[in-house]
Amino acid sequence: MIRSEDRIRVTLLGTGTSTGVPVIGCACPVCASEDPRDKRTRSACVLETQGLRILIDIGPDFRGQALREGIRHIDAVLFTHHHFDHVGGIDDLRPFLFENRRPIICYARHNTVQVLRKMFTYIFEDRSYPGVPNLKLQSVEGPFTVTGRRDTAQSVSVAPIDAYHGELPLFGYRIGKFAYLTDTNRIPERSFDLLRGLDVLVLDALREEGHPTHFSFREAIRAAQRIGARQTYFTHMTHSALHADAESRLPEGIRLGYDGLVFETGA
């Protein structure tokens, strides 16, 4: 029997692009769809393992996502990059600090840390307002360990995965046999070696048409097949992708993610 602590439980909090879906003011078939899988909040996920709960990105829809999924504590945040749709919900971490004043550590690559300090000066530099969230930025370059905030805290090993969003270098993350790579259109050769042997991969796939900073569906399929995860889910999709239609054309082992999707992988 596989113990629960030897597994990783992942919930896709959001699977939409920067506008979310439906798009404000749009009445296209996807935005008007009654299929709940076509309602896409900004991309993020939460994973649970070893008694820890770790966020990957925290966009402007986080409050609603957290209420929907009943999230009651957060131990750490892993930021992929600094674009607003991936960091705009950072102030909504405050309620997780009401009863536990230990800081929430926010891990990111150096360029992201620099931008976050400027974007959220009142949190990371000024701190003059007594109600600011107690967050600590931690720059990382290679594998690191996340430790929980509670007395029973255990630890989890995390491997950053280099990728590019156009010309912007960013991180994907691998934890156990799970990896998350959003907002990318180029994975360096050295990163493919770090993605071997995955149970589940969550991968950026914006739309059918090409884009200068995101994988198209066709490009994402090629990358996913090369990586060879047992199951791949696409994320960060626009309102040009009708879930049922787009998924029906995907190869075996590749599916569209959707908000609220839950799965487990090996730790």
HUNOR-V817306 format. One record per residue. N is the residue number from 1. OMEGA is omega as a letter, one per 30 degrees, with the letter a starting at -180 (none if undefined). Layout:
n=[N:N]
omega=[OMEGA:OMEGA]
This chain:
n=[1:2:3:4:5:6:7:8:9:10:11:12:13:14:15:16:17:18:19:20:21:22:23:24:25:26:27:28:29:30:31:32:33:34:35:36:37:38:39:40:41:42:43:44:45:46:47:48:49:50:51:52:53:54:55:56:57:58:59:60:61:62:63:64:65:66:67:68:69:70:71:72:73:74:75:76:77:78:79:80:81:82:83:84:85:86:87:88:89:90:91:92:93:94:95:96:97:98:99:100:101:102:103:104:105:106:107:108:109:110:111:112:113:114:115:116:117:118:119:120:121:122:123:124:125:126:127:128:129:130:131:132:133:134:135:136:137:138:139:140:141:142:143:144:145:146:147:148:149:150:151:152:153:154:155:156:157:158:159:160:161:162:163:164:165:166:167:168:169:170:171:172:173:174:175:176:177:178:179:180:181:182:183:184:185:186:187:188:189:190:191:192:193:194:195:196:197:198:199:200:201:202:203:204:205:206:207:208:209:210:211:212:213:214:215:216:217:218:219:220:221:222:223:224:225:226:227:228:229:230:231:232:233:234:235:236:237:238:239:240:241:242:243:244:245:246:247:248:249:250:251:252:253:254:255:256:257:258:259:260:261:262:263:264:265:266:267]
omega=[l:a:a:a:l:a:l:l:a:l:l:a:l:a:a:l:a:l:a:l:g:l:l:l:a:l:l:a:l:l:l:a:l:l:a:l:l:l:a:l:a:a:l:l:l:l:a:l:l:a:l:l:a:l:l:a:a:a:a:l:a:a:l:l:a:l:l:a:l:a:a:l:l:l:a:l:l:l:l:l:a:l:a:a:l:a:a:l:a:a:l:l:a:a:l:a:a:a:l:a:l:a:l:a:l:a:l:l:a:a:l:l:a:a:l:l:l:a:a:a:a:l:a:a:a:l:a:l:a:a:a:l:a:a:l:l:l:l:l:l:a:a:a:a:l:l:a:a:a:a:l:a:l:a:a:l:a:l:l:l:l:l:a:l:a:l:a:l:l:l:l:a:l:l:a:a:l:l:a:l:l:l:l:l:l:l:a:a:a:a:l:l:a:a:l:l:a:l:a:l:l:a:l:l:a:a:l:a:l:l:a:a:l:l:l:l:a:l:l:l:l:l:a:a:l:l:l:l:l:l:l:l:l:l:l:a:a:l:l:a:l:a:a:a:a:a:a:a:a:l:l:l:l:a:l:l:l:a:l:l:l:l:l:l:l:a:none]
